[in-house]
Amino acid sequence: MSGGQNRFWDERSARAAWSRLTEPGDAAAGHYVAELGAGPALGALLGGHAPAAQAARWQARLGALDVRRDLAELERLGGRLIVPADPEWPASLDDLGDRRPFCLWARGPHPLAGPGAPERSVAVVGARASTRYGEQVAASLAAGVADQGVVVISGAAYGIDAAAHRGALAVDGPTVAILAGGLDRPYPRGNTRLIERIAADGCVVSEVPPGTGPTRWRFLQRNRLIAAHAGASVVVEAALRSGAATTAREAAGLGRPVAAVPGPVTSPASAGCHALLREGVTCVTGADEVLELLAPVGEDLAPRRRGHEADHDGLDPDQIRVLDALPLRGTCNEPALCREAGLDPATVRACLGILELRQLARRRDDGWRRAAPRPGPGNGPRAR
């Protein structure tokens, strides 16, 4: 332990220390800190007065404790420490009781709570070994709710998690990634660019300090944070035994709404969703149904029609102009689309993201083209 650190422990530094000394979800430590306060509890531990039954495991990491180093690394990363007394602390995490995290190590401009933070949030989670169907559904659901200002929360893993984050980012919506390791240990490595983009536009959060690696236990405990932070949880694809199913059950235990997306009955990737549906969770098939989960009790939120009589139903005027500019044969690059649609490049790129999520546009190596019209009245190449 760095010299001089035990002379005085303010609440913030002490909570940072407890997040280093304990494993996530340590209810005994949480209860001890809740009773004494983070600073006095740490002082008692350092003075040899902590409960003997637990003190040995907490003391095992004292030799490596250096809160100044951890906070300096957080500053280097451009992050911030959030503790329960802060306006940005998500009050929903208090529902975890003694399993509540001691603090949050956060990075990114999106506030987790308080002024400027959206009031509604939803967790979109699912299998790492996802199918194309699952990824399309996850991205579409996330884009639909994020477009309404709802925060999309997930774990930045491969598969459904990544698709959900990308769906929210495609509409410039808010998204939060909760990691199992420290902020300087993005995992999986293959999603480093995605995690960096979330840190730039949304928020990346961990309950463990920098330098902490992800472990199986920390992944399991990370799921409780996703469930607690979100107003509702939606499982898109999941095996019978999976982290996504664990998140759903954590959410149900906290009294949060839980929903699952049905998949092909022959798909092992949807077996966990079908099991949840048999247990009585809500079935959702579109963003409007997810928004219903978040409606206050007693609010009359009539379902919106999802069936489209024409491909352009539900698109805003700019998106329709870009759709009209896309060729059915051959491809068109973005500068040409700007000229044809009469829109600036940033708007065209945003519209293309939505059209791709709606499966109305396809990206090729040499440009973009319009997807084949779906069967139905009014779906001609220039349908109005």
N, C-alpha and C positions, 0 to 999 in steps of 0.2 A: 504494500500500500504506500502511496506517495506520502512523504513526510509532511507532518503538520495538518493533515486533513481531518483528524479526529478532534481538533480543538473546538470547532464549531460547525454544525451542520444546519444550514437553512433548509427549508422544506424542499426546494427544487433540487438542490444538490443531493439531499438525502434520498429523494425518490429516484434520481438518476443512479445513485449507488445501489439501491435495492433492486433496480432492474438489471444490474450487473451481477449481483450476488445470488439471485434466485432464478429459477426456471419459470417461464410463463405459466400462469394458472396456479401458482403456489398459494392455496387457500389459507394455510397456516400462517405464512408470512403476511398475507393480506389482512388477516384478522389481527395479527400482532400490531401491524402498522396502524390499522384503523383504531385500535384501542389507545395506543400511546402517541401517535403522530409519527411521521417518517423520521424526523430528526432525533427525538428522544429514543425511539425504538432502535435506531442505528447506534446511538450512543450507548445504550444498554448492551447491545451486541458486542461492541468494541470493548466495553468494560467487563465483559464476562457475566452479564446478568440476564441474558436472554434465556428463554425456556430451553432446558437441556435437551429435550427430545428433538428439537429442530435446529438448535444452534450449531451443531457440528456440521450440518450440510451447508448452512449459510456462511460459516466461518471458513469453509474450504476455499473460497475464492477471495478472501480478504487480501492475500498476498499480491494478487494481480489487480486489485482495485485502484483505479486512478481516474477519478471523476473529471479532474481538470483535462486530462488527455482526451477523454470521451467527448467532453463539451467542446474542446478545441477542434476535434475532428468533425463534429457536427457543424461548427461554424465554417470550417473549410468546405464542407459540402453545401453550404448555403441553407442549412436546415434550422429548425427551432425545436425546443423542448416544450411540450405542453403538459401541464399538470392539472389535477382536478380543480384547483382554485382559479384557473385561467378562464376568461370568457370563451376561448376557443375549445375548451374541453367538451367533448360530446357527452351530454348528460345521459344518453342512452346506455353508455358503458357502465354506469352505476348500477344498472340492473343485474350485472354479474356478481354483485355482492363482494365477498372476499376474494373472488377470482378476477376482480377488476384489475387492469394493469396499473402499475405504479405511475407510469408516465407514458407519453407517446413521443417518439422521435420522428419528426415530420419534415418533409421537404416538398416544396411546391407552393404556388400562389393561392391555390384554392383553400379557403378557410373551412375547417371541419365543423365549426359551430359558431354561434354568435353573429354579429353584424356582417352582412354580406353573404352569409352561407344559406343555400337553399334549405327549405324546411323539410323537403321530402327526399327520401333515398331508397334505393332498392339494391339488393345483392343479386347479381346474376352469376351463377356458378355452375360448374359441371365438369365433365370428364376431360382429362388431359388427352387421352386417346379418343378424340372426338371424330365424328363423321362430318362430311361436308354439309349435310342437312343440319346437324346440330350447330355448326359454326354460323351458317346463314341465319338460322332462327335466333341465335344469341345476339348476333350483330344487329339484326332487324329490331328485336325487342329493345336492346340497349339504345339504339339510335332513336327509336320512337319515344321512349320515356325521357331520354336526355334532351330531346328537342322540346320537351315540355318543362325543362328546368329541373328534372329529377336527377339526383346524383346517382351514378352507377358505381357500385362498389364490387370489387372482385379481388382475386389474389395474384393476378399477373402471371399465372401458370400458362403452359401450353394449352391449346385446345379452346374450350369454351370460355375460360377466363380471358384469354387474349382477344378472342372475337368480341366479347362484351366491351372490353376497353376500347377496341378499335371502332366499334359501332358508335360509342359515345363521342369519341374524338372526331369521327367523320362529320358530325353535325355541330362541332365545336361545343359539345356539352360537357358538363362537369363529370369527372370520374376520379375515383380514389382506389389506389392499389395498396393492399395490406400485405406486407412481406413477412416471411417466417424468420428471416435473418436480418442483420443490420442494414442500414441504408447504403452502406458502401459495399454490400455483398449482394448485388442484384442476382436473383435466381428465378427461373433458369437463365443461364448465360445467353442462350439463344434469343431471349426476350429483352436483352439489355437496351437495345434501341427503343423498344416500346416503353420500357420502364422510364428511360430518360425523357421520352416525350410526355409521359404522364407527369413526371416531376416538373416539366416545363409549363404544362397547361393545367394540370389538376393537382393531385397531391399523392405522394408516396409515404406510407406510414409503417412504423415498426414499433413494437413494445420492447425490443431489446436494443442495446447500444451498438454503435459502430464496431465493426470487427467481429461481431457474433455471426457464426455460420448457421445456415438452416439445417435443422435435424428433423427426424420424423416426429418427435414429440412436439417440436415448435410448430410444425405444420398443423398438427392436430389442434393445438391451442390457438393457432392463428384463426382457425375456423370459428371459434367462439367470438372473436372480435368482429369478424365479418357479420356474423348473425346478430350481434348486439348493436353494432353501429347502424345497421340498415333498418328501415321501417318495415320492410318485407323482404323475403328471400324467394328467388325463383331458381329452380334446378332445371337446366335444359337437357343435359344428358348425364347419366351416372350409372356406374355398375352397381350391383346389389350391395357391395361393401365398398364404400368410397368416401373420400373427404367431403364431396358435395352433399352426399346423404347425411353425413355427420353435421354439416352446417345447417341443413334443413331441420334436423332434430334439435340442435342447439336453439335455433330460432323458435321452434314450437315450444320448447321448454321455457323460453323467455316471454311467451305470449305474443310473438310476432306472427303476422300472416305468412303462410308458406304455400307456395304453388309449384307445380311441375308441368313441364311440357311433354305431351305424349309423343312417342315416336313409333316407328314400325314395330309391330309385335315380334318380329323375328330378329330385331337388332339388340345384341347384348349391351350396346352403349346406352340403351333406354330402359334396361331392366330395372335399374334403381328408381327411375321416374315412375314406372308403372307400379312398382311396389309402394311408393309414396302415395300415388293416386288411390290405390286400394286401401291405404290407411286413412284416406279421407282428406288429403290435402286438396287445394283448389286446382282445377285444370285450367291452364291458360294457353292460348294459341296466338295471341297478338298483344301489342303494346297497350291497346285500350283496356284489355282485361287486367294487365299488370297495374295500370293506373287505378283501376277500381279497388285493388287491394289496399291502396294507399289513401283512399277516400275516408274522411272522418266518419265515425259511426252516425248513421241517420242522414247522411248527405245523399241526395238522389243523383246518382251518376249513371245516366242511361248509357248502355253500350252503344258504341259507334259502329256503323257498318264497316265491315272489312272487305266484303266482296266487291270487287271493282267491275263496273260495267265497261270501263275502258281503262287502258293502261295509265292514262294521265289523271285519273281520279285521285284526289288527295295530294297532288303536286301543287307547289306554289307557281306563280307565273314565270319566274326565272327558270325553274326546273322544267317546265313545259317547253320553254323556248330552246333550252339545250337539248331536250328530247327530240324536238322537231328538227334540230340541226344535225342530228346523228344519222348517218347513212345506213340503210338496210343492207347494202352490198358495199364491199370495200371498207376502208377505214378513213378516219378524219383525225388530224392532229389537233392539239389544243388551240394553237393560233388560228387555224381555220374555223374551229368551233366558235371562237370569240367573234370573228368577223360575221359568221352566219347568224349567230344568236344576238349579236349586238351587245355583248356583255364583257366585263373586264375579266382577266385571267383568274383572279381569286374567286370570283363568283362562279365561273365555269367549273373550276376544280371542285368547289363545294357541291355544286349541283351534280357533277359526275359521281361524287362519292355516294350521294343519296340514290341516284339512278342505278348505280351498281348494286347497292344493298337491296333495292327493289327488284333486282334482276331485269332491269330495263335497258341496261347498257353493259357492254362487254369491253374489257381492255385487251388489246392485242399488242404485240411487240412494236408495231408501226403506227399505233393510234387507237382510236375508239370507234365502235360501231354500235348500232342499235340492236338489241336482242330481238329475236323473232317474236312477233306479237302473240300474246296468249289467246286462246280461243275465247270468244265472247263478242257480243254486239259492240260495235263502235271501235274496234281495235284495228283500224286501218293505219297505214304508215303516217297519215296526216290527219288522224281522227281529231275532231274537235268536240 
